[in-house]
Every structure is written in structure tokens, then in C-alpha cells.
Amino acid sequence: MANTFLLVIAICAVILTVVLVPTLLALKRAALRAETVLMLLEREIRPTASQLQTLTEELRGLSRHAGENMERMGVVIGRVDEVTTRIARVVGFVGGFTRVGQLVGTATGVKKGLDVFIAKLVSRNKKR
């Protein structure tokens, strides 16, 4: 019985060896491919990382520049608002004078019209 047991163990060892050898060879090939891919990836990542760093620095500069421009625009918009407010006050003031001027002009026109009307009435009454 010990011989049978040893024979079964030997057969199992042979089968395991037959199965493990191709598996280990496949793992070796996969490891070599992975190494090649990693080397290619490493070659590509270094320049890309450098370009990414350059782009990041440019983006920081552009962001800073945009912030400065926004501050300037805020100042300009504030000044435009002040000027607009002043112009509105002046227009309101001048508009008041214009209304007064219109009323004075209308009153003057009505007075002249009445003077002419009265003068014609008087002249008609004298002729009769």
C-alpha cells in the first residue's frame, strides 16, 4: 500500500510539474511584456510630466493676469458708475431748467398771442 501511495504522489507531482511549467513560462512572458510596456510608459511620462508642469505654470500666470484685469475692470466700472451718476444728476438739473424754459416760452407765446388778439380787437373796434 505504501508503494501505491508513493506512486499516486509521484503521478501528482508529475502532473503538477507539467501544468506549472507552461504556467510559469506564460508568467515570465507576461512579466517581460509588462516590463517593456512600463519602460515605454516611463519614456512617455517624463516629457509629458515636464509639459504638464510648463502648462501649469502658464495657467498660473494667466490666472494671475486675469485676476489683475478683473480688478482693473472693477475700478473702471466703479468710475463709469460715478460718471453715470453725475451725468444723471446734470441731466435732471438741466431737464428742470428745460421744463421751466418750456413753461416760460409757452407763457411768452400766450402773452404775445393775447397781445396780438387784443390789438386786432382794438383796431376792429376803432374802425367801426
Beta strands, then each sheet from edge to edge (+ up, - down):
end
